[in-house]
């Protein structure tokens, strides 16, 4: 899953959201250096990634992209699944996505001192491009895939995955819905353990 899903699956706990959001830039046991709720968010993020990678429904979606995009098929799929979450946001939240995103950007600014260096550098771009809201449109997804491809020095032409997204749009969406309902339940159980 990508940024929006990780944040959403953290529930209403602000520090947990921060930990879950920035977990990819925290290696090994260095998560122990953070406050307790941030640590829980990092552990939740790792759990979500492990669950996602092993899930048969997610793997079915990813398989459609694997031959053409190899290792990056998972990266692309995470972004596409965030598209379906953003597009269908009202199914998952009573708060409008724009409001939710603004609150999260404010949360990051207000807790800037505990963010990783990578997130501190990325934050202005994320806010200026309103990434969380941009996931809701195909144009937004295409732009994000282009930016990701640029960061990988054009190894896979990730933005070309828009062809598969459009072609298999209904299949991807039904797989996302099935997968995300299951993931939400597992995250609730994991949060109770943490």
C-alpha positions as CSV (number, residue, x, y, z in Angstrom):
1,X,0.0,0.0,0.0
2,X,1.1,3.6,-0.5
3,X,0.9,6.7,1.6
4,X,-2.9,7.3,1.8
5,X,-3.7,3.7,2.8
6,X,-0.9,3.6,5.4
7,X,-2.2,6.9,7.0
8,X,-5.8,5.8,6.9
9,X,-5.1,2.4,8.4
10,X,-3.6,4.2,11.4
11,X,-7.0,5.3,12.7
12,X,-7.2,8.5,14.7
13,X,-3.9,8.3,16.5
14,X,-1.7,11.2,15.1
15,X,1.7,9.9,16.2
16,X,0.8,6.4,14.9
17,X,-0.1,8.0,11.5
18,X,3.3,9.7,11.4
19,X,5.2,6.5,12.2
20,X,3.2,4.5,9.7
21,X,3.7,7.2,7.0
22,X,7.5,7.5,7.4
23,X,8.3,3.9,8.2
24,X,9.9,3.2,4.8
25,X,12.8,5.6,5.6
26,X,13.5,3.9,9.0
27,X,15.7,0.8,8.9
28,X,16.1,-2.1,11.3
29,X,15.9,-1.4,15.0
30,X,16.4,2.4,14.6
31,X,12.6,2.6,15.1
32,X,13.3,2.2,18.8
33,X,14.6,5.8,18.9
34,X,11.1,7.2,18.4
35,X,8.3,7.8,20.9
36,X,6.1,4.8,21.7
37,X,3.2,5.7,19.4
38,X,5.5,6.5,16.5
39,X,7.1,3.1,17.0
40,X,3.7,1.4,16.9
41,X,3.0,3.2,13.6
42,X,6.3,1.9,12.2
43,X,5.5,-1.6,13.3
44,X,2.0,-1.4,11.8
45,X,3.5,-0.2,8.5
46,X,5.8,-3.3,8.4
47,X,2.8,-5.5,9.2
48,X,0.8,-4.0,6.4
49,X,3.6,-4.4,3.9
50,X,4.1,-8.1,4.9
51,X,0.3,-8.8,4.8
52,X,0.0,-7.1,1.4
53,X,2.9,-8.9,-0.2
54,X,1.5,-12.3,0.8
55,X,-2.1,-11.6,0.0
56,X,-3.5,-13.6,-2.9
57,X,-5.8,-10.9,-4.2
58,X,-3.1,-8.3,-4.2
59,X,-0.7,-10.7,-5.9
60,X,-3.3,-11.4,-8.6
61,X,-3.4,-7.6,-9.3
62,X,0.3,-7.3,-9.3
63,X,0.8,-10.3,-11.5
64,X,-0.8,-8.4,-14.4
65,X,2.0,-5.9,-14.3
66,X,4.9,-8.2,-13.4
67,X,6.1,-9.3,-16.9
68,X,6.4,-5.7,-18.1
69,X,7.5,-3.9,-14.9
70,X,9.3,-6.7,-12.9
71,X,10.3,-5.6,-9.4
72,X,8.5,-2.3,-9.8
73,X,5.1,-3.9,-10.4
74,X,4.6,-3.8,-6.6
75,X,5.4,-0.1,-6.4
76,X,3.0,0.6,-9.3
77,X,0.3,-1.6,-7.7
78,X,0.6,0.2,-4.4
79,X,0.0,3.5,-6.1
80,X,-2.9,2.2,-8.1
81,X,-4.5,0.7,-5.0
82,X,-4.2,4.2,-3.3
83,X,-6.1,5.5,-6.3
84,X,-9.1,3.3,-5.6
85,X,-9.0,4.3,-1.9
86,X,-9.0,8.0,-2.8
87,X,-11.6,7.6,-5.6
88,X,-14.0,5.7,-3.2
89,X,-13.0,7.7,-0.1
90,X,-16.6,8.4,1.0
91,X,-17.1,4.7,1.4
92,X,-14.3,4.7,4.0
93,X,-14.5,8.0,5.7
94,X,-17.2,10.6,6.6
95,X,-14.5,13.4,6.3
96,X,-13.8,14.7,2.8
97,X,-10.5,13.7,1.4
98,X,-9.3,17.3,0.9
99,X,-10.0,18.0,4.6
100,X,-8.3,14.8,5.7
101,X,-5.2,15.5,3.6
102,X,-4.9,19.1,4.8
103,X,-5.1,17.9,8.4
104,X,-2.4,15.4,7.8
105,X,-0.1,17.9,6.1
106,X,-0.6,20.2,9.2
107,X,0.2,17.3,11.5
108,X,3.5,16.7,9.7
109,X,4.4,20.4,9.8
110,X,3.5,20.5,13.6
111,X,5.7,17.5,14.2
112,X,8.5,18.4,11.8
113,X,11.2,17.7,14.4
114,X,10.5,14.0,14.7
115,X,10.3,13.4,10.9
116,X,13.1,11.6,9.1
117,X,15.4,13.7,6.9
118,X,13.9,12.0,3.8
119,X,10.4,13.0,4.8
120,X,11.5,16.6,5.7
121,X,12.9,17.0,2.2
122,X,9.8,15.4,0.5
123,X,7.2,17.3,2.5
124,X,7.1,20.6,0.6
125,X,6.7,18.6,-2.7
126,X,4.0,16.4,-1.2
127,X,2.0,19.4,0.0
128,X,2.5,21.5,-3.1
129,X,1.4,18.7,-5.3
130,X,-1.3,17.6,-2.8
131,X,-0.3,14.0,-3.4
132,X,-3.0,12.5,-1.2
133,X,-5.8,14.2,-3.1
134,X,-4.2,13.7,-6.5
135,X,-4.5,9.9,-6.1
136,X,-8.2,10.2,-6.7
137,X,-7.8,11.0,-10.4
138,X,-6.2,9.1,-13.3
139,X,-4.2,12.3,-14.2
140,X,-2.9,12.5,-10.7
141,X,-1.8,8.8,-10.8
142,X,-0.1,9.3,-14.1
143,X,1.9,12.3,-12.8
144,X,2.9,10.3,-9.7
145,X,4.0,7.4,-11.8
146,X,6.0,9.7,-14.0
147,X,7.7,11.2,-10.9
148,X,8.5,7.7,-9.6
149,X,9.9,6.7,-12.9
150,X,12.1,9.8,-12.9
151,X,13.5,8.9,-9.5
152,X,14.4,5.4,-10.7
153,X,16.2,7.0,-13.7
154,X,13.6,5.8,-16.2
155,X,14.4,2.1,-15.7
156,X,10.9,0.9,-16.3
157,X,8.7,3.7,-17.7
158,X,6.3,3.3,-14.9
159,X,3.9,5.9,-16.2
160,X,3.2,3.5,-19.1
161,X,1.3,1.3,-16.5
162,X,-1.6,3.7,-17.2
163,X,-2.4,1.5,-20.2
164,X,-2.9,-1.6,-17.9
165,X,-4.8,0.5,-15.4
166,X,-7.3,1.6,-17.9
167,X,-7.6,-1.8,-19.6
168,X,-8.1,-3.7,-16.3
169,X,-9.7,-0.8,-14.4
170,X,-12.8,-2.8,-13.2
171,X,-10.8,-5.9,-12.3
172,X,-8.2,-3.9,-10.3
173,X,-11.0,-2.0,-8.5
174,X,-12.9,-5.1,-7.4
175,X,-9.7,-6.7,-6.3
176,X,-8.8,-3.6,-4.3
177,X,-12.2,-3.6,-2.6
178,X,-11.9,-7.3,-1.6
179,X,-8.3,-6.9,-0.4
180,X,-8.8,-3.6,1.5
181,X,-11.8,-4.9,3.4
182,X,-9.7,-7.8,4.6
183,X,-6.7,-5.6,5.3
184,X,-8.7,-3.2,7.5
185,X,-9.9,-6.1,9.7
186,X,-6.3,-7.4,10.1
187,X,-5.1,-3.9,11.0
188,X,-7.7,-3.6,13.7
189,X,-6.5,-6.8,15.2
190,X,-2.8,-5.8,14.9
191,X,-3.5,-2.4,16.5
192,X,-5.1,-4.2,19.5
193,X,-1.9,-6.3,19.9
194,X,0.4,-3.3,19.7
